[in-house]
Amino acid sequence: MDGWIALPITLLILVASAFFVSIEFATIAARRTRLEAEAVHSRAARAALRSSGEVSVLLAGTQLGITACTLALGAVTEPALEHALEPLLHALGLPTGVAYVVAFALALVVATFLHLVVGEMAPKSWAITHPERSAIMFAVPMRAFMFLFRPALLVLNEAANGLVRKCGVEPVDEVAIEQNPEDLEQLVLHSAEAGDLEAGSSEQLRGALATTRLTVAEVARARDLVTVPADADVADVHAASLDSGHLRILVGPASDPDGVVHVRDTLTADPDEGIDGFVRDLHVLDGGATVLDALEDLRRAGAQIARVVLTEGQHGRDGAGDRVAVVTIADLLARVMPASAAAEEGAEEAAGV
């Protein structure tokens, strides 16, 4: 092929390769929330969102395009370069056979270099640096390509997914880029060290992130509890409150309390009156539940204190073995927002803690 014809064709092939590489990396790296924000007023952003919703088909399309560009460079650019270099090498005194081999090798190196650097690595770096802009910029033409070649892409995608399933992995069709709590904790820590985040805010954020994996059993306390028997009277409750300083007193044996009475409810009652009418059921939490789930559970129940069911191997945060464990909202909030926990604990003390 004539060099003047091969040159523009080579440029077109490189541009096409750069397009497929850019849309591949941009769609995977783009944050869905930013695309959704742009989609309100941008047709291209809506197209990018649709592509991120069927990422496996999109990847089949980009891989098909990149492979086609690679083959095209081998069919057009490499022979054209070889044809241009061979006479020059022959003119330098190289024998015809040697000139052919050297020209072929040089042409292959140049074509490969152009494909890797211009057609793949440079656009990849640009797309990763500007993922949302790249995804939006190339979304519409990529959707058109996927529409034209969809039957072939679906066949390729199903074949690839079938191989993946044989390995015991279920393929996904939607991009899901999320930061796990550990990554976010590191980000908060680095921000605090760099001075971009105040120490107090850093501690609160790290505490909140820790609650995503912290269990109730790790927070619950299993100390000796302040309790009154079920047949106690109001005077017994007041005495227990004065001795312990707590406003909520557990009811039942210390090894198995099942109720709680608030001193406030008994203030106007006769000291000799029984406490049956003031006792509320003691809420129960699973020791394996996370702190956030426990807070939501207590909020729905309107409870401030709960008994924790400890399974084998769970002993509460103070290491007690066979004693009953309890947890309060103040205990849970202390792991999320220390300031709020202090206010909660100062306003209402929970029994036996």
N, C-alpha and C positions, 0 to 999 in steps of 0.2 A: 504494500500500500504506500502511496506517495506520502512523504513526510508532512507536506502542507495540509493534507487531508487528515492524517493521523493525529496531528497536534490538536486541532479543535475537538476531535472526538475524544482524545485523552483527557482534555480539560473537562468535557461534559461528564465523562465517566467518573473523574475525581470528585466533581461537584455532586453527582448522584450518590457516590459512596459517602461523602461527608454528610449529605442529607440523611441517609439511613442511619448512620452512626449517631448523629446528633439527636434525632428523634428517639432513638432507642435509649440512650443514657438520660436524656432530658425527661422522658416520661416516667422513668423509674425514680429519678432523683427529685422531681418536682413535688412540692408539698400540696397535697390535695386541698387543704384549707385555703391556700392562696389561689389555686385554680378556681375554687368555688366562689371566692370573692370576685375574681375577674369575670366569671361566667355570667354575672348579673347583667353586664353590658357588653360582653364580647362573644361573638359567635365562635371565634377561634378557640377561646378558652373552654367553651362548651364542648367543642370537638376534642380538645385535649382531655377533658374529663371523661368523655366516652371511651377514648383510647385507654385511659388508665383503668377503666372498668373491664376491659378485655385485653389485659396486658399480654397474655400468652399468644393470642392471635397477632397482636402488634409485633411481638418479638419474632414470630414466624415470618411476618412480612419484612421486617428489617433484615433478618438473616438471609432471606431469599434475595433481597435487593443487594446486600453486601456481597454475597456469593456471586451474583450475576455480574457485578462490577469487577470483581476479581478476575473472573473468567474473561470478561471483555478486555481488561487491560492485558491479559496474557495473549489474547487473540489479535489485538490491534497495536498496542504500544510496544510490546516486546519485539515483534517482528519488524516494526518500523524503525526502532532504534538499532536493531541488529543490521538492518539493511543500510542504515546511514553510517554505522561505524565500520563495517567490514571493508569498504574501499579505503577508508582512511588508514586503517591498520595495515592493509595490503600495501599502501603507498609508503608506509614506514619501513617496508622491507620484510614484513612477516610473510611466511609462506601462506598460500591460500587456505590450507587446512587449519593452520594455527590461527590465522586471522579470523576464520569463521568461529572457532571455539572461543577465542577471546571476545569477539564481538557479541556472541551469544551470552557469555557470562556477564559482560558489562551491561548488556541490555536487560538481563534478568535482574541484576542488582539495582539498576536505576528504576525499573518498573516497580520492583518490590518496595524500594525506598519511597517512591511517590505514593504508592498505595498505603503504606503503613503510616507515614508522617502526614502527608497532605489529606489522604482520604479517610484516615481513622484516628490517629492520635491527637492531631490538632483539633478536629471537630469534637472529639470526646472531651478534651480538656475545656473547651469553650462551653459545651453543653452542661458539664458538671458545675462550672462557675456560674452560669446563668440558666438554671434548669427550668424555671417557670417561663422565662422569656423565650427560651428555645422551644419548649413544648408547645407554647401558644403559637409561635411563629410558623412552625412546621406542621401543626396539627391538621389543618384543612387538606393540604396536598397528600399527607399520609393517609387520611381517611379516604380520599379518592383512590389512592393506590390499593388500600385494603378492600374497597368496594369492587374494584375491577378484578382483583385476584383472589377474592374471598373463597371460592370453592377450593382452589389449590392450597390456600393458607389453612383452611379448616382440616384438610387431609393431612398436611404436614404437622399441624398442631396436635391432632388426635394421635398420630403415630408417635410423636415425641412424648405426649402425656401417657400413652400406653406403656412406653419403656420406663418412664418414671414410676408409674404404679407398680410395675414388676419389681422395682427396688423397694417397695413398701412406703413410698412417699405419695401423698395426695397433692396433685398440682393445684395451684390457685390461679384465678383469672383476674384478680384485682390487686392493684398496687396497695400495699399497706406498710407505710414507713412510719414507725413509731419509736419513740425513745422509751426505753425501759427505765424503771425507777433508779437503777444503779447508774445509768448514763446521766440522768437528770441530777442525781446527787453529786456526781463528779462536776457537772456544769456549775451547780450552786457553789461547791467548794472552791473551784477555780475562780469564780466571780468574786467570792469573798476575799480570797488571797490577793486578787488583783485590785481590791479596793472598790469594785463596782457595786458591791452589795454590803450593806451594814451587817455587823456581827449578829445583832438581834434578829434581823430578817433572815439571815442565813440559817441560824439555828431553828427558827420556826419552819422554814421550808424543808430543811433536812429532816426535821421531826415528822412533818406531814408526809414526806415521801417514804419514810421508814414504816409508817403505818400500813402501807400497802402489802407488807409481808409480815409485820409483827402480829402475833396471835394474842388472844385474850389470856391464855395460860401464862404467857411471858410477862404480863402486866399484873395479873391477879395476885392478891396477897393471901397468904394462908396462915396468918397469925392466930393466936388465941383470941376468940371473939367475945364481945360483951353481949350476952343474951339474957333474956328473962323467960321463965317457963310459960307455957300456954295459959296456965291458970293464974298468972300473976295479976296484980291489980295496978291501978294507976300510980299509986305510991311507989311500987317497985320500979316502974318505968322511970319515974322522976329520980329515984335514987341511983339507978344505973346511969342515967344521963349526967347527973352531977359527978359521979365517980369517974366516968370516962370522958366527959366533955363532948359527947356525941349527941346529935339531935335525932338520929334514927337508931333505934334499938332493935336488934334481931330477936325474933320470938321462936322458942323451941330449944331443944338440946343443942349444945355448942357443936356437937358432931354432925348435926343434921337440922339446921334451922330451916323453917319453911315459911316464915312470915316476918314482917317488919312493921313497927309502929313508930310514927313520928310524934315526938314530944309535943309539938305544936297542937296536934289534934286533941291532946289530953289536958291542956292547960285549964279549961273550965270545968273539967269533970271532977267528981267526988274522989278523993284519994282512995277510998275503999272500993270504988267501982272496978269491976273486971275489965280487961282490955279487949275482950272478944269483939266489941263493936268498933275498935280502932285499928285492928290488925289488917294489914293488906298482904296479899300473896307476895312472896319473895320471888322476883323475876329470876329466871334461869338462863344462863348463856353457855354455849358450847365452848370449851377451852380451845378448840381448834379454829374458831372463827377469828377473822382479822379484826383489828381495832376499829377500822372504819365501819365494818359490818355491825360490830357490837354497838357502836354509837348510834347507828341508824335503828337497830333493834330496840335500844333503850328509849330512843326518842319516840318511836311508834307506841311503845308500851307506857310511856309517861313515867318511867321508873328512873330513880337516881342511883340505885344500888342493885346488884344482882349476885346470885350465887353462881359459881363457875363449876361446870361439870368437867373434872379433870380425868382424862383417859390415862391408860397405863403409860408411864414415862413422862407425864406432865405433872409438875410439882409446884407451880406458882413461882413468882419471881424471888421469893425468899427461901426457896428450896425445901419447904415443908413437904413431908411425904404424904401421910394419910389424913391430915387435917383438912377441913373444908376450906375452900378458897372463895373469896368474895372480891368484887371489883366495883368501883364507883365511877360515875361520870368524870369526877375530878381525876381519877387515876388515868382514864383513857385520854382526857384532854391534855394531861400533862405530857403525853407523848406526841401530841399534835401542836398545841398552842400553850406553852407554859404560862403565859400571862393570863389567859382565860381560865386555865386550871386553877391558878392561885386565887382568882376572884371567886370561882365556883366553890373551892374548898373553904375559903374564908366565910362565904355566905352560909353554906350548909355542910357540916361534917357528916360523914357516913359512918355507920356503926361498924365497930370492930376493926377499924383500919388504922 
